[in-house]
Amino acid sequence: MFRRFAVAREERRPADDPNNDCDFKTFCLVIGNSRSGSTILGSIVDAHPNAVVANETMASQSFWRGMSKSDILREIIENSSANYRSGRQSEDYQYQIGASPESKSSVCVYGDKIWNPATLLLHGDYDLISRLENQLAARVVLIASIRNPFDTIATMHRRSQAPIKDRIRWFFMHCEALAAIEEKTAQSDFLISYHEQLIDCPNEEISRICRALMLPVNDQHLTNVKRLLYRRPSKSGAALDWKLAEVEEVLERMQRFPFLTVYENQTP
């Protein structure tokens, strides 16, 4: 049986009831290239006591077309709950940090770390955002997880064994999508989070993300997150035997994206 919380004469439903939306104001979409730190970023937001963020719901592939608000929130809650039970596992890592959705009595942010190809879908049909906002009667905030291109591409290559040239193409195809989405989104509703900054300065970066989502900064949340984070970013790119032409291609293509200029002097 669900626990009940009495608040000012009003019976408040627990977070695992999709009709408990009295505090819900913001829907968070974590987007970005694969192997860019988006999974841990989604887990960090989900760990907040006032947030429930899923990890790649099936319906995110089509941006919840034709679903009602209660159906969308129910899927988010069920996915987050399943990930809580499994440790939010991705590849060989477990990213679960916070409490279960069932234990959260006041949720003002729901969201999803969406499937990687869904970023390309959004690029092709940006109206999906306004439709989602209408479905949810909530503000949609996008957080793009960005990691050093050489480290991202090297990790994609190692995991998939696809040729480096193919992974370079795949990486920059998603960068083009991110750039187009950023251009169409209000500055207050689009946030870039650098993976290296998240690891090097977790308190500052997580607090910045919380403020963007209108979540209160919570000291226990910050402490819980720091227990999971690596002490330093993984330099996967340095472990790969790059050809000079590949490095030059990455550097040349990086110049087209302002959000990648911070990495122009960080070659493997």
C-alpha positions, 0 to 999 in steps of 0.5 A: 500500500502506498504511503500518504502524506497530509499537506494543508488539508490536501492528501498528497499522492506519492511519486509513483502515482502519475496523477501526483503532478501538483508540484510538477513544473519542468520536464528534463531531456538529457541529450547528446552523443553516446559515450559522452556522459549522458547516462551519469548525468541523467542519473545525477538529476534522478538522484535529487529528492525532488526529481524522477528521471528515466533512462531511455524509455521506449516511448522517448524514441518517438517523443511520446507521440499520442500519449497522455500526460499521465501515461508519460509520467507513468512510463517515466516512473516505471522506468526509473523504478526498474533502473533503481532495482537493477542499479541503473546498469549501463555496459559494465557500470552501475550508475544508481545514486539516489532513492527510489521514485516511490520514496519521493513525496514531492516531485517537481522535475520529471525527465528522461535520458533519451535514446541517442537516435532520438536526438536526430529525430528531434533535429528533424522535427523540432516541433516535437518539443512544443507538442511535448510541452502541450502534452505535459503542460510543463516547461521542457529543458534540454541538457546536452552532455558534451565530452572531449571528442577524442575520448568520445570517439575512442570509446565508441570505437572500442565498444562497437569495433566500428571503424574510427572514420565511421565513429567520427562521422557518427559523432559529428552527425550528432553535433550537427543535431545538437547545434541545430537544436540549440539554435532553436531553443531559448537560452534558458531552456538549453544547457550544455554540461561538460563531462570533464567539468562535472567530474572536476567541479561537481558541486558547482556543475550540479548546482548550476544544473539544479538552478536551471531546472528550478530544483533546490540545491541539496547538500546530501544530493551533492554528497551522494553524487560525489561518491559515485563520480571518478576522481578524474575524467577517463582519457580514452582517446590517449589509449587509441593509436590515432592516424594523423589524418584522423586527428586532423579531421576531428580538429577541422570538424570541431571548428564548426561547433562553438561548444567544442572549442574548449577541446581544441588544444586537448588532442590525444 
